[in-house]
Amino acid sequence: MTAEVEIINKEIDMPDQTITDLYNYDEFVPEKFERWMRFDDSPPVGEPVLDFPLWDLDQTPTSLKTELNRYSYTIVEFGSFT
C-alpha cells in the first residue's frame, strides 16, 4: 500500500484494506456502498468546479474545465458502470 493510499484510508477510516478493494464490492448492499455516499461533502449547485486532469478514450490529455467549456451543456458522470 502506498503512503498516499494510507493517508486517504486514514481520512475515511479504512485502515486495513485499500480503497480499491473496498470500492469493488461483490454485492450491492447498503453496508458496502454507504461509505461512498458523501453528498454532504459535495459542492453546492452553482459552485465553480475545481479543475483536474482527465484523458479522452483515446488517451489524449484534457481537463475537466476544457470538457465543460466545449458545449453549452455537459453531463459528467462520476461513478462506476459495473
N, C-alpha and C positions, 0 to 999 in steps of 0.2 A: 504494500500500500504506500502510495506516495505521500509526502508531507502535506501537499495541497489537499488530497482526499481526507487525510486525518483531520486537518483543520475544519473542513466542511462537515465531516462526520461529527465532530465535537459541537459545532454550531447548531446542528439539527438533531443532536442526541442519538447518534448511530455509531457507537464506539467499536463494535465487533465485526461489522460487515461493511463492504464497500457500498457506495451509493448505487452502483450498477447492479449489484446482487439484490439489493432491496427493491429497486425500481422494476426489475424484470421478474415480477412476481408470477407464480404459476396459476393463480386463480384470482378472479375479480371479486373479491370480498372486501368490505369496508376496512377491516383491520390491516389489510395490505396496501390500500391506496390512500387512506385518510391522511397519512403524514404528508402527502404531496399536495393536499388541498389547502393551500395557504393564501386564500383570496384576500385576507386582511392585509397581507404584505404587498399586494399589487398596487400599482399607482392608480389614482382615481381617473375616471373617464375624462378625457380632455387634457390630461397632464402630458407634457412633452416626454417622449420616449428617449431613453438613453441609447446611444448608438453602439453597435458591436459588430464584429466581423461575421460574415456569412459566406457561403460558397454556393454557386449555382449547381444544378445537377451535373453539369459537365466539368465541375471543379474550378470554375472561374471565380476568383475572389470578388466579393462585393461587400456591402454593408447593409444593415437594416435601414438606415436613413436613405441610402441610394434606392433601395427597393420601394420604400414608402413614397418616394418622390417621383417614381416612374409613371404612376397612374393617379387619377383623381381619387379612386377608392382602392384600397389594398386590404386584403384579409390575410392575417398572419396566424398560422396555427402553431401553437407551442404545445406539443404533445406527442403522443405515440399512436401510431396506427397498427397496433398489434392485437 
